[in-house]
């Protein structure tokens, strides 16, 4: 649900705003309307400095310190020391790569003295270096010239020719021997150990860099809030507007009274465009990230998160449709708790895994195997989804039923919301459509279940049709000419009928994705079974396990991607369109440190 806000209007003497905003940062409850991006050179410089801190911290985090390395305490400014050691480590890594390439080039030549080679050249007996592929080298060359083979590796021949030389494959003589390059590599590695000791010392003080980054971001936030102030009385006073949740009103007023600030507090109105703070229980709160992907509701709107929480979970489980895959997701979610950057997603992944396990069990599928055929589940076979419902695939029928329920719920939500915001008389057109479609679906369901007989069903449908037609064609706008209402109703009828058909059919993607994942998983199982044969060969168990493991890993990854995107689409398009939801609100972002 959307939390109620209190609007605070502040009046300060010019020059007092900096200290006032700093106190609000300490309080951390008031949202001062402000830009979320730099607006001038000063704010751009502040953001750049904060980003520099972030980059340094991220780069330091990537530096792997060998276990047992004794840290060298960092001297001087942490920022400069961190930047310097990262630059030196980068240069050291580049030097090592260059030395490794050089060593690979000179190692086949073995040990030699460049000075001796120079003396031989001066004496008229120059030594020439050659590299050829094995099949191009001719052993008879040794009878014609002073040829000496130095090495044979990877299908190549390294050889030298003393004196006169007209053989192919000549290369420049190496300037250094392998031992010299190896000595240089040892020096590079020794220098790196010392650098890593310095880096360890800087990482020990990473919390100070994090504090400096946070302080810089806090200063930027306070500066941007200060820019939102408006001046008056010949630039002698400034005014600001802020918002805080109603439940924090007591704490905010105590702080403001202690500061001696003049302020006026009133309930926030829609026209004020207050920030939106969502108030949901622990389960629904996990899905607020999905609502934020589309946009938060307006202040007089409704929070779609509770509906997303239920139906996204259901649709995701539908698309996965395998209790084995659900157990895999639960395991992944539990492992994410140990990764700092992903631990916030852990509860959501575990919840999606639990939903997938339950739905997959009802669909009697375990790693694309039909568990309804297993004797151990024979006593509870009745709880499994039947393969056929009214002659059609059970999963397909269920997907369409869930889609109809989802759309009907969206229309009910739209009707209630419009009635609350516009009044009953101004929402008669919406009531007409809801009565016609939702009422028709309910009456049809009761009729199919045998609760209503044909005659009673006929009269209920007639009454619903007449009442709905009045709202749709005549009373959709009480302030407009009835003829215009009729024309508007006809146009809306065309759009609604064609749109609803497409919307309902969109839910077939739940069935299609689940079927595709099951068939692909079954294909991997069949391939594995073909490899294994009768299981008598122990050796064939290895490729069997590899095929099944790799196959289902790929299938889980692809199924999870589709199970995220398509349920999100059904909520963002079908549900939001039929419920009239518009995500044009802004997040509640209190000024804080």
Backbone torsions as a table, in degrees:
resi	resn	phi	psi	omega
1	UNK	NA	162.4	-177.9
2	UNK	-90.6	123.4	-180.0
3	UNK	-73.2	141.2	178.1
4	UNK	-75.4	145.4	-176.7
5	UNK	-119.0	151.6	171.4
6	UNK	-107.7	132.6	179.9
7	UNK	-94.5	128.2	179.3
8	UNK	-114.7	125.7	174.3
9	UNK	-107.7	120.2	-176.2
10	UNK	-106.2	142.4	173.7
11	UNK	-124.9	121.8	-176.6
12	UNK	-128.7	155.0	170.6
13	UNK	-73.8	147.8	180.0
14	UNK	-58.6	130.6	-179.3
15	UNK	101.0	-14.0	-179.2
16	UNK	-90.7	-10.1	-171.2
17	UNK	-66.1	-33.7	-178.3
18	UNK	-62.7	-50.2	179.0
19	UNK	-65.2	-36.0	179.6
20	UNK	-64.8	-45.5	180.0
21	UNK	-65.8	-34.2	178.1
22	UNK	-64.3	-38.4	176.6
23	UNK	-66.8	-37.9	177.1
24	UNK	-65.5	-33.3	175.8
25	UNK	-63.1	-41.3	177.9
26	UNK	-62.8	-37.9	-179.8
27	UNK	-69.3	-44.5	175.4
28	UNK	69.1	28.8	-177.5
29	UNK	-124.3	-11.2	-172.0
30	UNK	-109.6	130.0	177.5
31	UNK	-96.5	109.0	174.0
32	UNK	-90.5	124.0	-178.9
33	UNK	-59.1	124.1	-175.1
34	UNK	-157.0	166.1	178.2
35	UNK	-74.2	151.0	176.7
36	UNK	-101.1	3.3	179.5
37	UNK	-130.2	157.0	176.7
38	UNK	-57.4	142.4	-177.6
39	UNK	-119.0	-10.1	178.8
40	UNK	-152.0	-177.4	-175.7
41	UNK	-64.0	-39.3	-177.9
42	UNK	-65.0	-47.1	-179.6
43	UNK	-67.1	-34.1	177.1
44	UNK	-64.6	-40.1	179.1
45	UNK	-67.2	-38.2	178.9
46	UNK	-65.2	-41.5	178.8
47	UNK	-67.0	-40.3	179.9
48	UNK	-61.5	-38.9	179.5
49	UNK	-67.7	-40.6	177.6
50	UNK	-63.8	-40.5	178.3
51	UNK	-65.1	-33.7	177.6
52	UNK	-64.3	-42.2	176.4
53	UNK	-59.8	-45.4	-179.1
54	UNK	-61.1	-43.0	179.8
55	UNK	-63.1	-43.3	178.7
56	UNK	-61.4	-44.2	-179.0
57	UNK	-64.7	-41.8	179.3
58	UNK	-64.9	-40.7	179.5
59	UNK	-68.1	-40.1	177.8
60	UNK	-63.5	-36.8	-178.7
61	UNK	-65.0	-28.1	-179.6
62	UNK	-80.6	-15.0	179.7
63	UNK	-74.8	118.6	-178.9
64	UNK	-90.6	118.6	179.7
65	UNK	-95.2	119.2	179.0
66	UNK	-57.9	144.3	-179.9
67	UNK	-62.9	136.4	-180.0
68	UNK	91.2	-0.6	179.0
69	UNK	-71.0	125.6	178.0
70	UNK	-80.9	122.8	-176.4
71	UNK	-76.4	142.0	174.7
72	UNK	-99.3	120.9	-177.9
73	UNK	-56.3	133.2	179.1
74	UNK	-72.5	142.2	-179.5
75	UNK	-109.4	140.5	173.7
76	UNK	79.3	-154.5	-175.5
77	UNK	-66.1	126.3	-177.2
78	UNK	-61.4	-41.4	-177.6
79	UNK	-63.0	-48.1	-179.5
80	UNK	-66.0	-40.2	-180.0
81	UNK	-64.0	-41.7	179.6
82	UNK	-65.0	-44.9	180.0
83	UNK	-63.1	-40.1	-178.0
84	UNK	-67.2	-44.6	-176.8
85	UNK	-69.3	-35.0	177.6
86	UNK	-65.9	-38.8	178.3
87	UNK	-66.0	-41.9	-180.0
88	UNK	-67.4	-38.9	177.8
89	UNK	-64.8	-38.5	178.1
90	UNK	-65.1	-43.8	178.8
91	UNK	-64.9	-38.0	178.7
92	UNK	-63.1	-41.8	178.7
93	UNK	-64.1	-39.5	177.8
94	UNK	-64.7	-41.9	178.9
95	UNK	-62.2	-39.3	-178.4
96	UNK	-67.2	-41.4	178.5
97	UNK	-62.2	-42.1	179.2
98	UNK	-64.6	-40.7	179.7
99	UNK	-67.0	-37.7	178.8
100	UNK	-64.6	-40.1	177.6
101	UNK	-65.2	-40.0	179.6
102	UNK	-67.4	-38.9	179.9
103	UNK	-65.7	-39.7	177.8
104	UNK	-61.7	-32.1	-178.7
105	UNK	-77.5	-34.8	-174.2
106	UNK	-98.5	-16.2	-176.1
107	UNK	-57.6	-43.0	-179.0
108	UNK	-60.5	-23.4	-178.2
109	UNK	-78.6	-11.1	178.5
110	UNK	71.3	-153.1	-176.9
111	UNK	-97.7	136.8	176.3
112	UNK	-157.1	167.1	-179.0
113	UNK	-109.4	112.3	177.1
114	UNK	-55.9	-33.9	-179.6
115	UNK	-65.9	-42.0	178.6
116	UNK	-63.5	-40.1	178.2
117	UNK	-61.6	-38.3	179.6
118	UNK	-66.6	-39.2	179.6
119	UNK	-66.0	-41.5	178.1
120	UNK	-61.8	-40.0	179.4
121	UNK	-63.5	-41.3	179.7
122	UNK	-65.8	-29.5	-178.5
123	UNK	-84.8	1.9	177.6
124	UNK	88.3	12.4	178.5
125	UNK	-122.2	58.2	-176.3
126	UNK	-63.8	145.1	177.7
127	UNK	-101.7	127.3	-178.5
128	UNK	-108.6	138.6	-176.7
129	UNK	-104.1	136.6	-177.8
130	UNK	-134.6	148.6	171.9
131	UNK	-134.9	125.3	178.5
132	UNK	-137.6	156.3	171.7
133	UNK	-71.8	152.9	-171.6
134	UNK	-53.9	-43.3	-174.7
135	UNK	-72.7	-14.7	179.3
136	UNK	-91.1	-12.8	-178.2
137	UNK	-82.5	135.8	-179.2
138	UNK	-113.9	118.8	-179.8
139	UNK	-59.5	-28.8	-177.6
140	UNK	-67.2	-11.7	178.2
141	UNK	-62.2	-26.8	-178.4
142	UNK	-64.9	-24.6	179.8
143	UNK	-82.2	-22.1	-177.0
144	UNK	-97.1	-29.1	-176.8
145	UNK	-139.2	168.0	177.6
146	UNK	-81.2	81.8	-175.8
147	UNK	-105.5	134.5	176.7
148	UNK	-131.7	119.9	177.7
149	UNK	-77.7	127.0	-178.3
150	UNK	-94.4	-42.3	-177.1
151	UNK	-158.3	155.0	173.1
152	UNK	-131.3	117.6	-178.9
153	UNK	-147.4	141.1	171.9
154	UNK	49.9	41.0	176.8
155	UNK	75.6	15.7	178.9
156	UNK	-123.2	158.6	179.1
157	UNK	-124.7	127.0	175.1
158	UNK	-103.6	122.9	179.7
159	UNK	-146.2	160.5	179.7
160	UNK	-122.1	154.9	178.0
161	UNK	-128.1	126.3	179.0
162	UNK	-96.8	137.1	178.3
163	UNK	81.8	-143.7	-176.6
164	UNK	-62.8	136.8	-173.4
165	UNK	-142.6	124.9	173.5
166	UNK	-135.5	25.0	-178.9
167	UNK	-87.3	155.0	-177.6
168	UNK	-78.2	166.8	173.6
169	UNK	82.0	20.0	-179.1
170	UNK	-69.8	139.0	177.8
171	UNK	-127.6	160.1	178.1
172	UNK	-59.9	145.1	179.0
173	UNK	-67.5	135.9	178.2
174	UNK	-62.2	141.8	-176.8
175	UNK	-85.1	-19.7	-179.5
176	UNK	-136.6	160.1	177.5
177	UNK	-91.0	167.4	-178.7
178	UNK	-61.5	-37.7	-178.5
179	UNK	-63.5	-35.9	178.7
180	UNK	-66.6	-40.3	178.6
181	UNK	-68.0	-38.9	178.2
182	UNK	-63.7	-37.7	176.8
183	UNK	-64.6	-38.4	178.4
184	UNK	-66.2	-38.9	177.6
185	UNK	-62.6	-41.0	177.3
186	UNK	-60.6	-39.9	178.7
187	UNK	-66.4	-40.7	179.0
188	UNK	-62.5	-44.4	179.9
189	UNK	-66.1	-37.7	177.5
190	UNK	-64.3	-42.8	177.5
191	UNK	-62.8	-38.2	-179.0
192	UNK	-65.3	-38.1	177.9
193	UNK	-59.5	-42.1	177.9
194	UNK	-65.6	-39.5	178.6
195	UNK	-65.1	-40.4	179.6
196	UNK	-64.9	-33.7	175.6
197	UNK	-63.5	-41.3	176.3
198	UNK	-65.3	-42.2	179.8
199	UNK	-62.5	-37.8	177.6
200	UNK	-62.1	-39.6	177.6
201	UNK	-63.9	-39.0	179.1
202	UNK	-70.5	-38.6	178.6
203	UNK	-65.1	-29.4	176.4
204	UNK	-63.1	-24.7	-179.5
205	UNK	-109.4	23.2	-179.7
206	UNK	-61.8	-29.6	179.8
207	UNK	-61.2	-29.7	178.3
208	UNK	-70.8	-37.3	175.5
209	UNK	-66.1	-40.4	178.0
210	UNK	-62.9	-40.9	178.9
211	UNK	-64.5	-40.1	178.7
212	UNK	-65.1	-39.2	177.7
213	UNK	-63.9	-46.6	179.4
214	UNK	-61.7	-41.4	179.3
215	UNK	-63.8	-39.3	179.3
216	UNK	-65.1	-42.4	177.9
217	UNK	-65.8	-36.8	176.6
218	UNK	-64.6	-41.8	177.4
219	UNK	-62.9	-39.5	178.5
220	UNK	-64.5	-43.6	-179.8
221	UNK	-62.1	-42.8	179.7
222	UNK	-67.0	-38.8	179.5
223	UNK	-64.2	-44.4	178.9
224	UNK	-64.4	-36.0	176.7
225	UNK	-65.4	-37.7	178.7
226	UNK	-64.6	-32.1	179.8
227	UNK	-69.1	-17.9	179.9
228	UNK	-79.0	-10.1	-179.4
229	UNK	-68.7	144.9	176.8
230	UNK	-111.1	139.7	-177.8
231	UNK	-94.8	155.6	178.4
232	UNK	-154.5	174.6	179.1
233	UNK	51.6	55.4	178.6
234	UNK	54.5	45.9	175.3
235	UNK	66.3	21.1	-179.7
236	UNK	-93.0	-23.7	178.3
237	UNK	-129.8	158.7	176.9
238	UNK	-128.6	150.1	178.2
239	UNK	-123.2	145.3	178.1
240	UNK	-137.7	158.1	176.9
241	UNK	-127.0	134.8	178.4
242	UNK	-140.7	165.1	-178.7
243	UNK	-132.8	144.7	176.7
244	UNK	-145.1	150.7	179.0
245	UNK	-59.4	146.1	-178.8
246	UNK	-59.2	-37.1	-177.7
247	UNK	-67.6	-17.3	178.1
248	UNK	-99.0	10.3	-174.4
249	UNK	-59.0	-40.5	-178.6
250	UNK	-62.7	-46.8	-179.1
251	UNK	-64.2	-41.8	-179.2
252	UNK	-64.2	-45.7	-177.7
253	UNK	-66.8	-36.1	177.2
254	UNK	-62.3	-42.0	178.7
255	UNK	-65.0	-46.0	-178.5
256	UNK	-65.9	-39.0	178.4
257	UNK	-65.2	-38.0	179.1
258	UNK	-66.7	-29.7	179.0
259	UNK	-80.3	-15.0	-178.5
260	UNK	71.6	29.4	-178.0
261	UNK	-89.3	139.6	174.7
262	UNK	-83.2	127.1	-179.3
263	UNK	-148.5	159.3	175.0
264	UNK	-125.3	125.4	-178.7
265	UNK	-112.0	126.1	178.5
266	UNK	-138.6	155.5	174.0
267	UNK	-61.0	135.3	-179.3
268	UNK	-66.3	142.0	178.1
269	UNK	-110.4	161.5	179.9
270	UNK	-59.4	-38.8	-177.9
271	UNK	-63.5	-22.0	-179.8
272	UNK	-76.2	-14.1	-175.1
273	UNK	52.5	58.0	-179.0
274	UNK	-70.8	158.7	176.9
275	UNK	-69.1	159.0	-175.2
276	UNK	-108.9	124.3	173.1
277	UNK	-117.6	121.2	-178.3
278	UNK	-87.3	138.8	180.0
279	UNK	-121.9	104.2	-178.0
280	UNK	-135.4	164.6	177.3
281	UNK	-74.3	177.0	-172.9
282	UNK	-61.1	-39.2	-179.0
283	UNK	-66.8	-50.5	-177.2
284	UNK	-66.5	-34.5	-176.9
285	UNK	-59.2	-27.8	178.4
286	UNK	-62.2	-26.9	-174.2
287	UNK	-98.2	3.8	178.3
288	UNK	-63.6	-27.5	178.1
289	UNK	-61.4	-32.3	178.0
290	UNK	-72.2	-39.9	176.1
291	UNK	-61.6	-41.8	-179.3
292	UNK	-66.6	-25.2	176.8
293	UNK	-63.8	-31.7	179.3
294	UNK	-91.5	-40.4	-178.4
295	UNK	136.5	140.9	-179.6
296	UNK	-73.4	154.1	-176.9
297	UNK	-70.3	163.2	172.6
298	UNK	-70.5	165.1	-175.2
299	UNK	-63.3	-32.7	178.7
300	UNK	-98.8	14.0	179.6
301	UNK	-90.0	-158.3	178.2
302	UNK	-128.4	152.9	-179.7
303	UNK	-87.1	115.5	-178.5
304	UNK	-83.3	-3.2	-173.3
305	UNK	-58.7	-42.6	178.3
306	UNK	-58.8	-36.9	178.7
307	UNK	-71.6	-40.0	177.5
308	UNK	-62.5	-41.1	-177.5
309	UNK	-57.5	-45.7	-177.4
310	UNK	-73.2	-50.3	-171.5
311	UNK	-80.4	-32.6	175.7
312	UNK	-63.9	-42.4	177.6
313	UNK	-61.3	-44.5	180.0
314	UNK	-65.1	-44.9	-178.7
315	UNK	-66.3	-40.7	178.6
316	UNK	-59.2	-46.6	-179.4
317	UNK	-64.1	-36.4	176.9
318	UNK	-59.4	-48.2	-176.0
319	UNK	-67.1	-38.2	177.2
320	UNK	-72.3	-54.8	170.9
321	UNK	60.4	28.1	-176.6
322	UNK	-145.2	118.8	-176.1
323	UNK	-68.1	-26.4	175.2
324	UNK	-65.1	-42.8	177.6
325	UNK	-65.8	-32.8	176.8
326	UNK	-62.9	-41.3	177.4
327	UNK	-64.1	-35.9	177.2
328	UNK	-63.9	-43.2	179.6
329	UNK	-64.2	-39.1	177.5
330	UNK	-61.1	-44.0	179.1
331	UNK	-62.6	-42.6	179.0
332	UNK	-62.9	-42.6	179.7
333	UNK	-61.7	-40.3	178.4
334	UNK	-66.9	-36.1	178.0
335	UNK	-68.6	-32.4	-179.6
336	UNK	-63.5	-22.5	178.3
337	UNK	-60.6	-25.7	-176.6
338	UNK	-88.5	-4.5	179.2
339	UNK	-107.2	115.1	-172.9
340	UNK	-56.3	-41.6	-175.2
341	UNK	-74.1	-13.3	-177.7
342	UNK	-122.9	1.7	-173.6
343	UNK	-65.5	-24.8	177.6
344	UNK	-67.8	-25.9	179.6
345	UNK	-84.6	-11.3	-175.0
346	UNK	-56.3	-49.4	-179.4
347	UNK	-60.3	-38.0	-179.9
348	UNK	-65.4	-44.5	-179.5
349	UNK	-64.4	-41.8	178.4
350	UNK	-63.0	-42.2	179.1
351	UNK	-62.6	-44.0	177.5
352	UNK	-63.4	-36.2	177.5
353	UNK	-65.6	-40.3	178.7
354	UNK	-64.8	-44.8	178.2
355	UNK	-60.5	-42.1	179.1
356	UNK	-64.8	-38.0	179.2
357	UNK	-64.2	-43.8	-178.9
358	UNK	-65.8	-51.2	-179.2
359	UNK	-64.9	-40.8	178.8
360	UNK	-61.7	-35.8	178.0
361	UNK	-67.9	-42.2	178.1
362	UNK	-63.9	-31.1	176.2
363	UNK	-82.9	4.2	-179.2
364	UNK	46.1	50.2	178.7
365	UNK	-126.6	127.4	178.0
366	UNK	-133.1	108.2	-174.8
367	UNK	48.7	48.9	176.4
368	UNK	65.6	17.2	174.1
369	UNK	-106.0	141.7	-178.3
370	UNK	-84.1	102.8	-176.8
371	UNK	-77.7	-9.9	176.7
372	UNK	-65.6	-20.2	179.9
373	UNK	-89.1	-4.2	-179.7
374	UNK	-82.2	135.5	-177.1
375	UNK	-63.5	-29.7	-177.8
376	UNK	-65.6	-22.4	-179.4
377	UNK	-102.6	7.9	-179.1
378	UNK	-58.3	-39.9	-178.9
379	UNK	-64.9	-24.4	-177.6
380	UNK	-113.9	22.2	-176.8
381	UNK	-60.1	-26.1	-177.0
382	UNK	-66.7	-20.0	-178.3
383	UNK	-85.6	-10.0	179.6
384	UNK	-73.7	149.6	176.5
385	UNK	-64.6	128.2	179.5
386	UNK	-66.7	149.5	-179.3
387	UNK	-65.9	-33.4	-179.0
388	UNK	-125.5	136.0	172.6
389	UNK	-127.2	116.9	-177.3
390	UNK	55.3	33.4	177.3
391	UNK	85.8	-0.3	-179.1
392	UNK	-115.4	162.4	179.1
393	UNK	-56.0	128.9	-175.4
394	UNK	-60.4	-41.7	-179.6
395	UNK	-65.9	-38.2	179.3
396	UNK	-65.3	-44.6	179.2
397	UNK	-63.0	-43.0	-179.5
398	UNK	-64.0	-38.7	178.4
399	UNK	-61.6	-42.5	179.2
400	UNK	-68.0	-38.6	178.1
401	UNK	-63.2	-45.0	178.3
402	UNK	-62.2	-38.9	178.1
403	UNK	-63.0	-43.0	178.6
404	UNK	-62.8	-42.9	178.4
405	UNK	-62.5	-43.1	-179.5
406	UNK	-60.2	-46.0	-178.8
407	UNK	-69.1	-41.1	178.2
408	UNK	-61.8	-41.2	177.6
409	UNK	-62.8	-40.2	177.9
410	UNK	-60.8	-40.9	-179.7
411	UNK	-68.3	-37.7	176.9
412	UNK	-64.1	-43.5	179.1
413	UNK	-61.4	-43.3	178.9
414	UNK	-61.3	-43.3	-178.9
415	UNK	-63.5	-46.2	179.9
416	UNK	-63.2	-43.0	-178.9
417	UNK	-65.0	-45.4	179.8
418	UNK	-65.8	-37.9	177.8
419	UNK	-62.8	-39.1	-179.0
420	UNK	-70.4	-38.0	-175.0
421	UNK	-90.8	-35.3	-175.8
422	UNK	-105.1	-18.5	-175.3
423	UNK	97.5	156.9	-176.0
424	UNK	-62.7	-45.0	-175.4
425	UNK	-66.0	-29.9	-178.7
426	UNK	-87.8	3.3	179.4
427	UNK	-126.3	25.0	-178.0
428	UNK	-66.1	-33.2	177.4
429	UNK	-62.2	-43.9	177.6
430	UNK	-65.1	-40.2	176.7
431	UNK	-60.0	-40.1	179.9
432	UNK	-58.9	-47.7	-179.7
433	UNK	-66.3	-38.8	-179.4
434	UNK	-66.6	-42.8	177.8
435	UNK	-62.9	-41.0	-177.5
436	UNK	-67.4	-48.4	-173.7
437	UNK	-83.5	-54.4	-178.4
438	UNK	-66.7	-44.9	177.8
439	UNK	-61.6	-41.1	178.8
440	UNK	-63.3	-40.1	178.3
441	UNK	-63.6	-43.9	-179.6
442	UNK	-64.5	-46.3	179.5
443	UNK	-62.1	-42.8	178.5
444	UNK	-61.6	-39.1	179.6
445	UNK	-65.4	-43.3	178.3
446	UNK	-65.2	-37.5	179.6
447	UNK	-65.5	-43.8	179.0
448	UNK	-64.7	-31.5	179.7
449	UNK	-79.7	-6.6	178.8
450	UNK	84.7	8.6	179.7
451	UNK	-73.5	-36.3	179.8
452	UNK	-110.9	138.7	176.1
453	UNK	-82.6	172.5	-172.8
454	UNK	-64.0	-41.5	-176.3
455	UNK	-65.9	-46.2	179.6
456	UNK	-65.3	-39.0	178.2
457	UNK	-61.0	-41.6	-179.7
458	UNK	-60.8	-45.3	-178.0
459	UNK	-70.1	-35.6	177.4
460	UNK	-64.9	-41.7	179.2
461	UNK	-64.1	-40.1	179.4
462	UNK	-63.8	-46.1	-179.8
463	UNK	-63.0	-45.1	178.4
464	UNK	-60.7	-41.6	-179.6
465	UNK	-63.4	-43.2	-179.3
466	UNK	-65.7	-47.9	-179.0
467	UNK	-63.5	-42.2	-179.6
468	UNK	-65.2	-40.3	-179.9
469	UNK	-62.4	-36.7	177.8
470	UNK	-61.8	-44.3	-179.6
471	UNK	-70.3	-38.4	-175.1
472	UNK	-75.4	-42.1	-170.9
473	UNK	-102.6	-24.7	-174.6
474	UNK	-115.9	-34.0	-172.2
475	UNK	-113.1	19.2	-177.8
476	UNK	-70.1	-19.7	173.9
477	UNK	-150.7	105.3	-174.8
478	UNK	-69.1	-15.3	-177.1
479	UNK	-99.7	14.6	-175.4
480	UNK	-124.9	157.2	177.5
481	UNK	-57.9	132.7	-179.2
482	UNK	-54.9	-35.4	178.9
483	UNK	-63.9	-39.3	176.4
484	UNK	-65.8	-36.5	177.4
485	UNK	-61.9	-40.4	179.5
486	UNK	-64.5	-45.9	178.4
487	UNK	-61.9	-42.2	178.2
488	UNK	-64.0	-39.1	179.5
489	UNK	-64.9	-38.8	178.4
490	UNK	-64.6	-43.4	179.1
491	UNK	-64.9	-40.4	179.4
492	UNK	-68.8	-32.7	178.0
493	UNK	-64.0	-43.8	179.0
494	UNK	-61.1	-47.2	-178.5
495	UNK	-65.4	-40.7	-176.7
496	UNK	-68.5	-45.3	-177.6
497	UNK	-63.3	-47.8	-179.5
498	UNK	-69.3	-37.0	-179.3
499	UNK	-69.9	-40.8	-178.0
500	UNK	-64.9	-38.1	179.0
501	UNK	-61.0	-46.2	178.1
502	UNK	-65.5	-37.3	180.0
503	UNK	-63.5	-45.9	-179.0
504	UNK	-64.2	-43.5	-179.9
505	UNK	-65.3	-23.6	178.5
506	UNK	-60.1	-27.4	-177.3
507	UNK	-74.9	-8.7	174.3
508	UNK	-64.4	-18.8	178.3
509	UNK	-62.8	-27.9	177.3
510	UNK	-62.9	-44.5	178.3
511	UNK	-66.9	-44.4	-175.7
512	UNK	-64.7	-43.5	-179.2
513	UNK	-66.8	-41.7	177.6
514	UNK	-63.0	-40.7	179.4
515	UNK	-66.0	-42.6	-179.6
516	UNK	-62.0	-44.5	178.8
517	UNK	-63.1	-40.8	179.8
518	UNK	-65.7	-41.9	-178.6
519	UNK	-67.9	-39.2	179.5
520	UNK	-67.1	-42.3	177.2
521	UNK	-62.7	-39.9	178.3
522	UNK	-64.1	-35.5	178.7
523	UNK	-62.6	-42.1	177.8
524	UNK	-65.0	-39.0	177.7
525	UNK	-62.3	-42.6	-179.7
526	UNK	-64.9	-41.6	178.3
527	UNK	-61.9	-43.0	178.7
528	UNK	-62.4	-40.7	179.7
529	UNK	-65.5	-36.7	177.8
530	UNK	-64.6	-39.7	179.2
531	UNK	-67.6	-41.9	-176.0
532	UNK	-70.4	-34.8	-178.2
533	UNK	68.7	-132.2	-179.8
534	UNK	-86.7	1.0	176.8
535	UNK	80.4	6.0	-178.2
536	UNK	-75.0	-25.2	-179.0
537	UNK	-91.7	118.2	-179.5
538	UNK	-65.4	-35.4	-177.9
539	UNK	-61.8	-35.9	-176.0
540	UNK	-72.9	-10.9	177.0
541	UNK	-68.6	-28.2	-178.7
542	UNK	-66.4	-54.1	177.0
543	UNK	-63.6	-31.1	177.1
544	UNK	-60.8	-48.7	-179.9
545	UNK	-63.4	-41.2	-179.8
546	UNK	-63.0	-45.8	-179.4
547	UNK	-62.5	-47.5	-177.9
548	UNK	-66.7	-42.8	-177.9
549	UNK	-66.1	-50.3	-179.7
550	UNK	-65.4	-42.0	-178.8
551	UNK	-60.8	-48.8	-178.6
552	UNK	-71.5	-29.0	175.3
553	UNK	-63.4	-46.7	176.8
554	UNK	-62.7	-40.3	-178.4
555	UNK	-66.3	-40.5	177.4
556	UNK	-62.0	-43.1	-178.9
557	UNK	-63.3	-47.0	-179.3
558	UNK	-68.5	-40.5	179.9
559	UNK	-65.4	-39.2	179.5
560	UNK	-65.3	-37.8	178.0
561	UNK	-63.2	-49.0	178.3
562	UNK	-65.1	-36.4	-179.3
563	UNK	-70.8	-16.0	174.9
564	UNK	-89.8	-46.9	-173.1
565	UNK	-69.8	-48.6	-172.1
566	UNK	-72.4	-42.1	173.0
567	UNK	-61.3	-34.3	176.9
568	UNK	-63.8	-40.5	178.6
569	UNK	-63.1	-43.6	-178.9
570	UNK	-62.8	-33.7	177.2
571	UNK	-76.3	-44.3	-175.6
572	UNK	-72.9	-31.6	-177.4
573	UNK	-100.2	-67.0	-174.5
574	UNK	-62.2	-50.0	-176.6
575	UNK	-71.6	-48.3	-177.3
576	UNK	-64.0	-37.5	179.9
577	UNK	-65.6	-45.9	-177.3
578	UNK	-77.8	-17.0	177.0
579	UNK	-96.4	-8.0	179.8
580	UNK	73.6	23.1	-177.4
581	UNK	-75.6	137.6	175.3
582	UNK	-130.1	118.4	-177.9
583	UNK	-90.3	69.8	-177.9
584	UNK	-110.9	15.5	178.0
585	UNK	-84.9	165.8	177.9
586	UNK	-113.3	148.2	-176.9
587	UNK	-68.7	146.4	172.3
588	UNK	-73.0	118.2	-175.0
589	UNK	-131.1	81.7	-175.9
590	UNK	-64.9	147.9	176.0
591	UNK	-71.5	117.8	-176.4
592	UNK	-153.1	168.1	177.9
593	UNK	-93.0	NA	NA
